[in-house]
Amino acid sequence: MAIKSVSIRIDSEMLDKLHVVSDYEGRSVNSQILILIRDCLEAYEAKHGKIGQEEKQN
């Protein structure tokens, strides 16, 4: 699996809060974001079924 980079815009208050959560969990902000994305995808798939190749291309 290739690792790709993505840039996001985030307001400073939200970023500050994310730093607090990340520090509490003992993770970097990047790692915390990846966990949040993973949890979101798992919740989506639990509700709507596995995301297949055809959905990934849209």
Gaussian input, Z-matrix of N, CA and C with variables (Angstrom, degrees):
# hf/3-21g

backbone

0 1
 N
 C     1     B1
 C     2     B2     1     A1
 N     3     B3     2     A2     1     D1
 C     4     B4     3     A3     2     D2
 C     5     B5     4     A4     3     D3
 N     6     B6     5     A5     4     D4
 C     7     B7     6     A6     5     D5
 C     8     B8     7     A7     6     D6
 N     9     B9     8     A8     7     D7
 C    10    B10     9     A9     8     D8
 C    11    B11    10    A10     9     D9
 N    12    B12    11    A11    10    D10
 C    13    B13    12    A12    11    D11
 C    14    B14    13    A13    12    D12
 N    15    B15    14    A14    13    D13
 C    16    B16    15    A15    14    D14
 C    17    B17    16    A16    15    D15
 N    18    B18    17    A17    16    D16
 C    19    B19    18    A18    17    D17
 C    20    B20    19    A19    18    D18
 N    21    B21    20    A20    19    D19
 C    22    B22    21    A21    20    D20
 C    23    B23    22    A22    21    D21
 N    24    B24    23    A23    22    D22
 C    25    B25    24    A24    23    D23
 C    26    B26    25    A25    24    D24
 N    27    B27    26    A26    25    D25
 C    28    B28    27    A27    26    D26
 C    29    B29    28    A28    27    D27
 N    30    B30    29    A29    28    D28
 C    31    B31    30    A30    29    D29
 C    32    B32    31    A31    30    D30
 N    33    B33    32    A32    31    D31
 C    34    B34    33    A33    32    D32
 C    35    B35    34    A34    33    D33
 N    36    B36    35    A35    34    D34
 C    37    B37    36    A36    35    D35
 C    38    B38    37    A37    36    D36
 N    39    B39    38    A38    37    D37
 C    40    B40    39    A39    38    D38
 C    41    B41    40    A40    39    D39
 N    42    B42    41    A41    40    D40
 C    43    B43    42    A42    41    D41
 C    44    B44    43    A43    42    D42
 N    45    B45    44    A44    43    D43
 C    46    B46    45    A45    44    D44
 C    47    B47    46    A46    45    D45
 N    48    B48    47    A47    46    D46
 C    49    B49    48    A48    47    D47
 C    50    B50    49    A49    48    D48
 N    51    B51    50    A50    49    D49
 C    52    B52    51    A51    50    D50
 C    53    B53    52    A52    51    D51
 N    54    B54    53    A53    52    D52
 C    55    B55    54    A54    53    D53
 C    56    B56    55    A55    54    D54
 N    57    B57    56    A56    55    D55
 C    58    B58    57    A57    56    D56
 C    59    B59    58    A58    57    D57
 N    60    B60    59    A59    58    D58
 C    61    B61    60    A60    59    D59
 C    62    B62    61    A61    60    D60
 N    63    B63    62    A62    61    D61
 C    64    B64    63    A63    62    D62
 C    65    B65    64    A64    63    D63
 N    66    B66    65    A65    64    D64
 C    67    B67    66    A66    65    D65
 C    68    B68    67    A67    66    D66
 N    69    B69    68    A68    67    D67
 C    70    B70    69    A69    68    D68
 C    71    B71    70    A70    69    D69
 N    72    B72    71    A71    70    D70
 C    73    B73    72    A72    71    D71
 C    74    B74    73    A73    72    D72
 N    75    B75    74    A74    73    D73
 C    76    B76    75    A75    74    D74
 C    77    B77    76    A76    75    D75
 N    78    B78    77    A77    76    D76
 C    79    B79    78    A78    77    D77
 C    80    B80    79    A79    78    D78
 N    81    B81    80    A80    79    D79
 C    82    B82    81    A81    80    D80
 C    83    B83    82    A82    81    D81
 N    84    B84    83    A83    82    D82
 C    85    B85    84    A84    83    D83
 C    86    B86    85    A85    84    D84
 N    87    B87    86    A86    85    D85
 C    88    B88    87    A87    86    D86
 C    89    B89    88    A88    87    D87
 N    90    B90    89    A89    88    D88
 C    91    B91    90    A90    89    D89
 C    92    B92    91    A91    90    D90
 N    93    B93    92    A92    91    D91
 C    94    B94    93    A93    92    D92
 C    95    B95    94    A94    93    D93
 N    96    B96    95    A95    94    D94
 C    97    B97    96    A96    95    D95
 C    98    B98    97    A97    96    D96
 N    99    B99    98    A98    97    D97
 C   100   B100    99    A99    98    D98
 C   101   B101   100   A100    99    D99
 N   102   B102   101   A101   100   D100
 C   103   B103   102   A102   101   D101
 C   104   B104   103   A103   102   D102
 N   105   B105   104   A104   103   D103
 C   106   B106   105   A105   104   D104
 C   107   B107   106   A106   105   D105
 N   108   B108   107   A107   106   D106
 C   109   B109   108   A108   107   D107
 C   110   B110   109   A109   108   D108
 N   111   B111   110   A110   109   D109
 C   112   B112   111   A111   110   D110
 C   113   B113   112   A112   111   D111
 N   114   B114   113   A113   112   D112
 C   115   B115   114   A114   113   D113
 C   116   B116   115   A115   114   D114
 N   117   B117   116   A116   115   D115
 C   118   B118   117   A117   116   D116
 C   119   B119   118   A118   117   D117
 N   120   B120   119   A119   118   D118
 C   121   B121   120   A120   119   D119
 C   122   B122   121   A121   120   D120
 N   123   B123   122   A122   121   D121
 C   124   B124   123   A123   122   D122
 C   125   B125   124   A124   123   D123
 N   126   B126   125   A125   124   D124
 C   127   B127   126   A126   125   D125
 C   128   B128   127   A127   126   D126
 N   129   B129   128   A128   127   D127
 C   130   B130   129   A129   128   D128
 C   131   B131   130   A130   129   D129
 N   132   B132   131   A131   130   D130
 C   133   B133   132   A132   131   D131
 C   134   B134   133   A133   132   D132
 N   135   B135   134   A134   133   D133
 C   136   B136   135   A135   134   D134
 C   137   B137   136   A136   135   D135
 N   138   B138   137   A137   136   D136
 C   139   B139   138   A138   137   D137
 C   140   B140   139   A139   138   D138
 N   141   B141   140   A140   139   D139
 C   142   B142   141   A141   140   D140
 C   143   B143   142   A142   141   D141
 N   144   B144   143   A143   142   D142
 C   145   B145   144   A144   143   D143
 C   146   B146   145   A145   144   D144
 N   147   B147   146   A146   145   D145
 C   148   B148   147   A147   146   D146
 C   149   B149   148   A148   147   D147
 N   150   B150   149   A149   148   D148
 C   151   B151   150   A150   149   D149
 C   152   B152   151   A151   150   D150
 N   153   B153   152   A152   151   D151
 C   154   B154   153   A153   152   D152
 C   155   B155   154   A154   153   D153
 N   156   B156   155   A155   154   D154
 C   157   B157   156   A156   155   D155
 C   158   B158   157   A157   156   D156
 N   159   B159   158   A158   157   D157
 C   160   B160   159   A159   158   D158
 C   161   B161   160   A160   159   D159
 N   162   B162   161   A161   160   D160
 C   163   B163   162   A162   161   D161
 C   164   B164   163   A163   162   D162
 N   165   B165   164   A164   163   D163
 C   166   B166   165   A165   164   D164
 C   167   B167   166   A166   165   D165
 N   168   B168   167   A167   166   D166
 C   169   B169   168   A168   167   D167
 C   170   B170   169   A169   168   D168
 N   171   B171   170   A170   169   D169
 C   172   B172   171   A171   170   D170
 C   173   B173   172   A172   171   D171

   B1=1.4371
   B2=1.5271
   B3=1.3084
   B4=1.4607
   B5=1.5220
   B6=1.2974
   B7=1.4555
   B8=1.5219
   B9=1.3205
   B10=1.4542
   B11=1.5162
   B12=1.3010
   B13=1.4493
   B14=1.5169
   B15=1.3335
   B16=1.4618
   B17=1.5338
   B18=1.2958
   B19=1.4558
   B20=1.5237
   B21=1.3360
   B22=1.4691
   B23=1.5218
   B24=1.3061
   B25=1.4599
   B26=1.5224
   B27=1.3233
   B28=1.4576
   B29=1.5170
   B30=1.3424
   B31=1.4646
   B32=1.5279
   B33=1.3188
   B34=1.4663
   B35=1.5224
   B36=1.3203
   B37=1.4685
   B38=1.5303
   B39=1.3243
   B40=1.4564
   B41=1.5362
   B42=1.3194
   B43=1.4554
   B44=1.5277
   B45=1.3298
   B46=1.4617
   B47=1.5246
   B48=1.3196
   B49=1.4636
   B50=1.5243
   B51=1.3185
   B52=1.4559
   B53=1.5248
   B54=1.3197
   B55=1.4650
   B56=1.5288
   B57=1.3229
   B58=1.4673
   B59=1.5257
   B60=1.3280
   B61=1.4715
   B62=1.5207
   B63=1.3185
   B64=1.4673
   B65=1.5171
   B66=1.3221
   B67=1.4692
   B68=1.5184
   B69=1.3190
   B70=1.4614
   B71=1.5282
   B72=1.3198
   B73=1.4646
   B74=1.5295
   B75=1.3363
   B76=1.4585
   B77=1.5170
   B78=1.3228
   B79=1.4609
   B80=1.5202
   B81=1.3236
   B82=1.4559
   B83=1.5285
   B84=1.3147
   B85=1.4624
   B86=1.5237
   B87=1.3286
   B88=1.4605
   B89=1.5290
   B90=1.3255
   B91=1.4689
   B92=1.5269
   B93=1.3305
   B94=1.4612
   B95=1.5201
   B96=1.3209
   B97=1.4659
   B98=1.5215
   B99=1.3314
   B100=1.4674
   B101=1.5268
   B102=1.3185
   B103=1.4640
   B104=1.5250
   B105=1.3173
   B106=1.4625
   B107=1.5266
   B108=1.3194
   B109=1.4729
   B110=1.5211
   B111=1.3402
   B112=1.4677
   B113=1.5222
   B114=1.3339
   B115=1.4661
   B116=1.5197
   B117=1.3239
   B118=1.4617
   B119=1.5269
   B120=1.3362
   B121=1.4645
   B122=1.5314
   B123=1.3325
   B124=1.4631
   B125=1.5327
   B126=1.3271
   B127=1.4662
   B128=1.5240
   B129=1.3224
   B130=1.4643
   B131=1.5227
   B132=1.3376
   B133=1.4602
   B134=1.5328
   B135=1.3195
   B136=1.4621
   B137=1.5294
   B138=1.3168
   B139=1.4637
   B140=1.5295
   B141=1.3319
   B142=1.4670
   B143=1.5214
   B144=1.3166
   B145=1.4606
   B146=1.5189
   B147=1.3330
   B148=1.4512
   B149=1.5179
   B150=1.3139
   B151=1.4599
   B152=1.5345
   B153=1.3227
   B154=1.4581
   B155=1.5107
   B156=1.2886
   B157=1.4647
   B158=1.5315
   B159=1.3404
   B160=1.4580
   B161=1.5336
   B162=1.3537
   B163=1.4559
   B164=1.5194
   B165=1.3287
   B166=1.4560
   B167=1.5272
   B168=1.3102
   B169=1.4623
   B170=1.5164
   B171=1.3114
   B172=1.4803
   B173=1.4910
   A1=108.41
   A2=116.09
   A3=121.19
   A4=110.21
   A5=116.12
   A6=121.39
   A7=107.49
   A8=115.85
   A9=121.18
   A10=109.37
   A11=115.07
   A12=121.80
   A13=109.81
   A14=115.41
   A15=120.86
   A16=107.46
   A17=116.83
   A18=121.40
   A19=108.51
   A20=116.73
   A21=119.78
   A22=109.67
   A23=114.54
   A24=121.08
   A25=106.48
   A26=116.39
   A27=121.12
   A28=108.21
   A29=116.68
   A30=117.62
   A31=109.83
   A32=115.26
   A33=120.79
   A34=112.60
   A35=118.35
   A36=120.33
   A37=110.74
   A38=117.03
   A39=120.67
   A40=110.52
   A41=116.88
   A42=120.64
   A43=111.02
   A44=116.32
   A45=120.00
   A46=110.89
   A47=116.83
   A48=121.28
   A49=110.75
   A50=116.44
   A51=120.61
   A52=111.01
   A53=117.17
   A54=120.95
   A55=111.09
   A56=116.92
   A57=120.82
   A58=110.25
   A59=116.90
   A60=120.84
   A61=110.17
   A62=117.05
   A63=121.56
   A64=111.34
   A65=116.07
   A66=120.07
   A67=111.12
   A68=116.86
   A69=121.57
   A70=110.74
   A71=116.28
   A72=121.92
   A73=112.44
   A74=117.28
   A75=121.03
   A76=113.13
   A77=115.48
   A78=120.95
   A79=110.15
   A80=114.71
   A81=119.62
   A82=108.03
   A83=115.85
   A84=119.71
   A85=109.88
   A86=117.02
   A87=120.53
   A88=111.03
   A89=116.86
   A90=120.73
   A91=111.24
   A92=116.27
   A93=120.02
   A94=110.67
   A95=117.28
   A96=120.97
   A97=110.44
   A98=117.49
   A99=120.03
   A100=111.26
   A101=117.53
   A102=120.99
   A103=110.50
   A104=117.35
   A105=120.61
   A106=111.13
   A107=117.01
   A108=120.79
   A109=109.97
   A110=116.96
   A111=120.43
   A112=110.99
   A113=116.89
   A114=120.57
   A115=111.58
   A116=116.62
   A117=121.38
   A118=110.89
   A119=116.49
   A120=120.53
   A121=111.36
   A122=116.62
   A123=119.87
   A124=111.08
   A125=117.09
   A126=120.70
   A127=110.93
   A128=116.63
   A129=120.66
   A130=110.74
   A131=115.77
   A132=119.84
   A133=111.60
   A134=118.10
   A135=121.16
   A136=110.46
   A137=116.05
   A138=120.73
   A139=112.73
   A140=117.31
   A141=121.69
   A142=114.69
   A143=117.92
   A144=121.05
   A145=111.06
   A146=113.73
   A147=121.19
   A148=111.81
   A149=116.51
   A150=121.61
   A151=106.39
   A152=116.31
   A153=121.45
   A154=111.50
   A155=115.85
   A156=122.30
   A157=111.98
   A158=118.00
   A159=120.53
   A160=111.96
   A161=118.13
   A162=120.99
   A163=110.89
   A164=118.20
   A165=122.68
   A166=110.94
   A167=117.71
   A168=121.19
   A169=112.58
   A170=119.23
   A171=122.67
   A172=112.37
   D1=128.22
   D2=178.88
   D3=-79.49
   D4=141.86
   D5=175.09
   D6=-94.58
   D7=125.64
   D8=179.94
   D9=-117.17
   D10=160.28
   D11=-178.50
   D12=-109.65
   D13=145.53
   D14=177.64
   D15=-137.90
   D16=142.55
   D17=178.97
   D18=-107.22
   D19=137.49
   D20=177.60
   D21=-127.35
   D22=156.77
   D23=172.70
   D24=-103.83
   D25=130.96
   D26=-177.57
   D27=-142.67
   D28=135.60
   D29=-178.78
   D30=-71.85
   D31=156.18
   D32=-171.55
   D33=-63.16
   D34=-35.13
   D35=179.35
   D36=-64.81
   D37=-44.09
   D38=179.30
   D39=-65.36
   D40=-40.62
   D41=178.76
   D42=-63.88
   D43=-42.11
   D44=177.22
   D45=-59.41
   D46=-43.75
   D47=178.80
   D48=-64.75
   D49=-39.27
   D50=178.32
   D51=-63.50
   D52=-37.14
   D53=175.74
   D54=-62.52
   D55=-40.32
   D56=178.58
   D57=-62.66
   D58=-48.30
   D59=179.78
   D60=-62.16
   D61=-44.82
   D62=-179.31
   D63=-60.78
   D64=-45.88
   D65=178.23
   D66=-61.18
   D67=-43.21
   D68=179.64
   D69=-59.92
   D70=-40.68
   D71=-178.64
   D72=-82.14
   D73=-6.92
   D74=179.94
   D75=72.80
   D76=33.00
   D77=-178.32
   D78=-125.45
   D79=163.79
   D80=169.86
   D81=-76.90
   D82=162.13
   D83=176.76
   D84=-60.01
   D85=-41.37
   D86=179.25
   D87=-58.68
   D88=-47.70
   D89=179.66
   D90=-62.70
   D91=-39.48
   D92=179.36
   D93=-64.16
   D94=-42.05
   D95=178.10
   D96=-62.32
   D97=-42.38
   D98=178.68
   D99=-61.51
   D100=-38.89
   D101=178.04
   D102=-66.17
   D103=-42.47
   D104=178.34
   D105=-62.84
   D106=-41.36
   D107=177.61
   D108=-64.53
   D109=-45.50
   D110=179.05
   D111=-58.47
   D112=-45.68
   D113=179.91
   D114=-62.29
   D115=-39.30
   D116=178.10
   D117=-63.59
   D118=-44.79
   D119=179.80
   D120=-65.19
   D121=-40.61
   D122=177.85
   D123=-62.93
   D124=-41.44
   D125=178.22
   D126=-64.62
   D127=-41.27
   D128=178.15
   D129=-61.29
   D130=-47.37
   D131=-178.39
   D132=-66.91
   D133=-33.53
   D134=177.29
   D135=-63.85
   D136=-35.29
   D137=-178.68
   D138=-84.89
   D139=-38.61
   D140=-170.86
   D141=-112.95
   D142=-4.57
   D143=-176.10
   D144=94.41
   D145=164.17
   D146=-177.67
   D147=-56.63
   D148=138.18
   D149=176.58
   D150=-80.18
   D151=122.75
   D152=-179.37
   D153=-98.65
   D154=177.13
   D155=-178.42
   D156=-57.45
   D157=-38.57
   D158=-177.63
   D159=-64.79
   D160=-35.39
   D161=177.14
   D162=-70.80
   D163=-34.35
   D164=-177.61
   D165=-64.33
   D166=-30.20
   D167=-175.87
   D168=-79.37
   D169=-17.87
   D170=-178.33
   D171=-78.24

